[in-house]
Amino acid sequence: MMVEAEDELIAALQADLGRPRVEALAADIGHTKTELRHMERHVGDWMKRRRINPGLTVAPANAWVQPEPLGVTLVIGPWNYPFQLLVEPLGVALAAGNCVAVKPSEMAPACSAAMARLLPQYVDPGAVIVVEGGVEETTALLVEHWDHIFFTGSTAVGRVVAEAAAKHLTPATLELGGKSPTYVHASADLDIAAHRIVWGKFFNAGQTCIAPDYVLADRSIRDGLVERMTKEVTAFYGTDPKASESLGRIVNERHVARLQRLLDAGAGTVVTGGQVEPGKRYLAPTITLDPSPESPSCSRRSSVRSSRCWPWTGPTTPRRSSPPAPSPWPSTCSQVTTRSWTRWSTTSAAVASASTRC
């Protein structure tokens, strides 16, 4: 599907997110192909019985771990990476021998329609179904008793999913939002740092859960970093980013309005960008300086297409022997790697591996 329907998938991504072709190939299609190939290569090993030592207390017994499918699973996908974060968990669930109901995000309607049309052509309809719809359909799905739920999305909806899963003691994998600070030390190569921050932030129009959310820079190099970041924005998207074929769009007008409110509510001094056109779902790549830590843009995950920069007055030399001081800004950590979802135990519990986050 990812090969034969590549043009159709790219067209859907462009319709929903204005996704440039290179970004679509790299993030949604290419990444998904790589993960599926990894599963194909290793699923045989994941399925093997593993002998374990049961200990002297039950000698001379033998013991082993036998991977088994959980049963019927539910995958609820997000709108920001509507193929990658739907097809990859679908792949690992199928690799583990499960039946799967997938629920694409209604906020990416073209991608949702593409999944509903294409998946039945490539997977067994008796093992996989696609349920389109909005909040009502998702609520109805969560009422059912599933053997595992995989959800990617906001923390608020994640709480709803977790509560619904708890009613049936259903294990759930939640990949949720949070804050992603970036710290630039005085010893950093500012050209490299600026290039990487701008690329990571504005990829997919800033709508990535692990994109740099705000920047803490040593006071001695802050102005130089901001200057280089501004130049990098121009290098990536030209003097008129709205005309750039390398810049995506915000998913819908409601989110553009939300981001505009965040920029207007203490987001700091605009260094570059700030232009907004709701009708075209356009928000220019924006860098702001010295935002208020109490502003909404700094207290919640925003997916805003802007990078905020504060001066840092901490130690000038990294101290590797002691843990870093806690950030004064909120941070949540709740991403769970999807690859570990394929390793099932005899107790039908997923072995989840926590990863740094989001």
C-alpha positions in Angstrom: 0.0 0.0 0.0 2.7 2.4 1.0 4.4 1.8 -2.5 1.4 1.3 -4.8 -0.7 4.1 -3.3 2.1 6.5 -2.6 0.8 9.3 -4.7 -2.7 9.0 -3.2 -1.3 9.1 0.3 0.8 12.2 -0.4 -2.1 13.9 -2.0 -4.2 13.3 1.2 -1.4 14.6 3.4 -1.2 17.8 1.2 -4.9 18.3 1.4 -5.1 18.0 5.2 -1.8 19.5 6.3 -0.3 21.1 3.2 2.5 18.6 3.7 5.4 19.1 1.2 6.2 16.0 -0.7 9.6 15.5 0.8 8.2 15.8 4.3 5.4 13.3 3.5 7.9 10.8 2.1 10.3 11.2 5.1 7.9 11.4 8.0 4.7 9.4 7.2 5.5 7.1 4.3 9.3 6.5 4.6 9.3 6.1 8.4 6.4 3.7 8.2 8.0 1.6 5.6 11.2 1.3 7.7 9.2 0.2 10.8 7.2 -2.4 8.8 10.3 -3.8 7.3 11.8 -4.1 10.8 8.7 -5.9 12.0 8.9 -8.3 9.1 12.5 -9.1 9.8 12.1 -9.7 13.5 8.6 -11.0 14.1 9.9 -14.6 13.8 12.2 -14.0 16.7 9.6 -12.2 18.7 7.3 -15.2 18.4 9.8 -17.8 19.7 9.3 -19.4 23.0 11.9 -18.3 25.6 13.0 -20.6 28.3 13.5 -19.2 31.8 14.9 -20.5 35.0 12.0 -21.0 37.5 14.3 -21.2 40.5 15.0 -23.8 43.1 11.7 -23.4 44.9 9.8 -25.2 42.1 12.6 -27.6 41.0 12.6 -29.8 38.9 10.0 -27.8 37.0 10.6 -26.3 33.5 9.4 -22.8 32.6 9.2 -20.7 29.5 7.5 -17.5 28.2 5.2 -18.2 25.2 4.2 -15.0 23.2 0.5 -15.1 22.5 -1.9 -12.5 20.9 -4.0 -10.4 23.2 -7.1 -10.6 21.0 -9.0 -7.7 19.6 -7.3 -4.3 19.8 -8.2 -0.6 19.2 -5.9 1.9 17.6 -6.9 5.6 17.7 -4.7 7.7 15.4 -3.9 11.5 15.6 -4.1 14.1 13.0 -0.5 15.4 12.9 1.0 12.2 11.5 -2.2 10.5 10.3 -0.5 7.6 8.4 2.6 6.9 10.5 0.9 6.9 13.9 -2.0 4.8 12.6 -0.3 2.2 10.3 2.7 1.5 12.6 0.7 0.5 15.6 -1.7 -1.4 13.3 1.4 -3.2 12.0 2.7 -4.2 15.4 -0.8 -5.4 16.5 -1.1 -7.6 13.4 2.4 -8.9 13.8 1.4 -10.0 17.3 -1.5 -11.9 15.9 -4.3 -9.6 16.9 -7.5 -8.3 15.2 -7.6 -4.5 15.0 -10.1 -1.7 14.8 -8.5 1.5 13.6 -10.0 4.9 14.1 -8.3 7.7 12.0 -8.6 11.2 13.2 -11.6 13.2 11.9 -9.4 16.3 11.9 -7.5 14.9 8.9 -10.5 13.9 6.7 -8.6 13.3 3.5 -6.2 10.9 5.2 -9.1 9.2 7.1 -10.9 8.6 3.8 -7.8 7.3 2.2 -7.3 4.8 5.0 -10.9 3.7 4.9 -10.6 3.1 1.1 -7.1 1.5 0.9 -6.7 -0.7 4.0 -9.5 -3.2 3.0 -7.6 -3.7 -0.3 -4.4 -4.7 1.5 -5.3 -6.4 4.8 -7.9 -9.0 5.6 -11.2 -7.3 6.3 -11.9 -10.1 8.8 -8.9 -9.0 10.9 -9.0 -5.2 10.4 -11.8 -2.7 10.3 -11.6 1.1 9.8 -14.1 3.2 11.7 -14.4 6.8 10.5 -16.1 9.6 12.5 -15.7 12.1 15.3 -16.2 12.3 19.0 -19.5 10.3 19.0 -17.9 7.4 17.1 -14.8 7.4 19.3 -16.9 7.5 22.5 -18.9 4.5 21.2 -15.7 2.5 20.5 -14.4 3.2 24.0 -17.5 1.7 25.6 -16.6 -1.6 24.1 -14.3 -4.2 25.9 -11.0 -4.3 24.1 -7.9 -6.4 24.9 -5.6 -3.5 24.3 -6.0 0.2 23.3 -3.3 2.3 21.6 -4.0 6.0 21.6 -1.9 9.0 20.3 -3.2 12.5 21.1 -3.7 15.1 23.7 -3.4 14.6 27.5 -7.0 15.6 28.0 -8.3 12.9 25.6 -5.7 10.5 27.0 -7.4 10.7 30.4 -10.7 9.8 28.8 -9.2 6.8 27.0 -7.5 5.7 30.2 -10.7 6.0 32.2 -12.6 4.0 29.6 -9.9 1.3 29.5 -9.8 1.1 33.3 -13.5 0.1 33.5 -12.6 -3.2 31.7 -9.0 -3.5 33.2 -7.8 -3.1 29.6 -4.1 -2.3 29.1 -3.6 0.9 27.2 -0.6 2.5 25.4 -0.9 6.3 25.5 1.4 8.5 23.5 0.5 12.0 24.8 1.6 15.6 24.5 3.9 17.6 26.7 6.6 20.2 26.7 9.9 19.8 24.9 12.5 22.3 26.1 15.8 22.9 24.3 18.8 24.2 26.2 21.8 25.8 24.3 25.0 26.0 26.4 27.5 28.8 26.0 30.0 26.3 24.5 27.6 25.1 21.7 28.2 25.6 18.0 25.5 28.2 17.4 25.3 27.7 13.7 24.6 24.0 14.1 22.3 24.6 17.1 20.3 27.2 15.2 20.0 24.9 12.1 18.8 21.9 14.1 16.3 23.9 16.2 14.7 25.6 13.3 14.5 22.4 11.3 13.1 20.4 14.2 10.6 23.1 15.2 9.1 24.0 11.8 9.0 20.5 10.3 5.3 19.7 9.6 4.5 23.3 10.4 5.5 22.8 14.1 2.8 20.2 14.5 5.1 17.5 16.0 4.8 16.4 19.7 8.6 16.2 20.2 9.4 19.4 18.3 11.4 22.0 20.4 8.8 23.8 22.4 10.9 26.6 23.9 14.6 27.4 24.0 16.7 28.2 27.1 20.0 29.9 26.0 22.9 31.0 28.1 22.6 34.8 28.4 26.1 35.3 26.8 25.0 33.7 23.5 21.3 34.4 23.4 21.4 37.2 20.9 23.8 35.4 18.7 21.6 32.3 18.7 18.4 34.3 17.9 20.2 36.0 15.0 21.3 32.7 13.6 17.9 31.1 14.0 16.3 34.0 12.2 18.7 33.5 9.3 18.0 29.8 9.3 14.2 30.5 8.9 15.0 32.5 5.8 17.4 29.9 4.5 14.7 27.2 4.9 11.7 29.1 3.7 12.9 32.2 1.9 12.0 35.8 2.5 8.3 35.0 1.9 7.5 31.7 3.7 3.9 31.8 2.6 5.1 31.1 -1.0 7.6 28.4 0.1 6.8 24.9 -1.1 8.7 23.6 1.9 6.3 24.9 4.5 3.2 23.0 5.5 -0.1 24.4 6.9 -1.9 24.3 10.2 -4.5 21.5 10.2 -7.6 23.7 10.3 -8.8 27.3 10.9 -9.8 26.5 14.5 -6.2 25.6 15.4 -4.9 28.7 13.6 -7.2 30.8 15.8 -6.0 29.0 18.9 -2.4 29.6 18.0 -3.1 33.2 17.3 -4.5 33.6 20.8 -1.4 32.0 22.3 0.8 34.4 20.4 -1.3 37.3 21.7 -1.3 36.2 25.3 2.2 37.0 26.6 4.2 34.9 24.1 7.0 37.6 24.1 8.5 40.0 21.6 8.2 38.8 18.0 11.6 38.7 16.4 10.6 37.2 13.0 7.3 36.0 11.6 4.0 36.4 13.4 1.8 36.8 10.2 -1.4 34.9 10.3 -4.0 34.1 7.6 -6.7 31.9 9.1 -8.5 31.3 5.7 -5.3 29.8 4.3 -4.4 28.0 7.5 -1.2 29.9 7.5 1.0 31.0 10.4 4.4 32.2 9.5 7.5 30.6 11.1 7.8 32.7 14.2 10.5 33.4 16.8 9.6 35.3 20.0 11.9 36.6 22.7 11.5 36.6 26.5 7.9 35.3 26.8 6.2 35.2 30.1 6.7 31.8 31.8 3.0 32.1 33.0 1.7 32.6 29.5 -0.6 29.9 28.0 2.0 29.2 25.3 4.5 28.2 28.0 2.2 26.2 30.2 0.7 23.8 27.8 1.7 21.9 24.7 0.9 24.2 21.9 2.1 22.8 18.5 2.5 26.5 17.8 4.7 27.3 14.8 6.9 29.5 16.9 10.1 29.1 18.9 10.4 31.0 22.2 13.8 31.9 23.7 14.7 32.8 27.3 18.1 33.8 28.7 19.6 31.1 31.1 21.5 32.2 34.2 22.5 28.7 35.4 26.1 27.3 35.6 28.4 28.0 32.7 30.0 24.6 32.8 27.8 21.4 32.6 28.0 19.2 35.7 27.9 15.6 34.7 28.2 14.3 38.2 24.8 15.6 39.4 21.3 15.4 37.8 20.0 18.5 36.1 17.9 21.0 38.0 14.2 20.6 37.5 12.7 22.9 34.9 10.4 25.7 36.2 8.1 25.0 33.3 5.6 22.1 33.2 6.7 18.9 31.6 5.0 15.6 31.2 6.4 12.3 30.1 4.1 9.6 28.8 5.3 8.3 25.4 5.5 4.6 25.1 7.4 3.0 22.3 5.2 1.1 19.8 7.8 -1.5 18.9 7.6 -3.0 22.4 3.9 -3.6 21.9 4.6 -6.7 19.9 6.2 -8.6 22.7 3.4 -10.3 24.6 3.7 -12.4 27.7 1.7 -15.4 28.8 -0.3 -13.1 31.1 -1.5 -11.2 28.0 0.1 -8.0 29.2 2.0 -5.8 26.8 5.6 -5.2 27.7 5.8 -1.4 27.5 9.1 0.5 27.2 9.0 4.1 28.2 10.9 6.6 26.1 11.7 10.2 26.8 9.3 12.6 25.7 7.2 14.2 24.1 
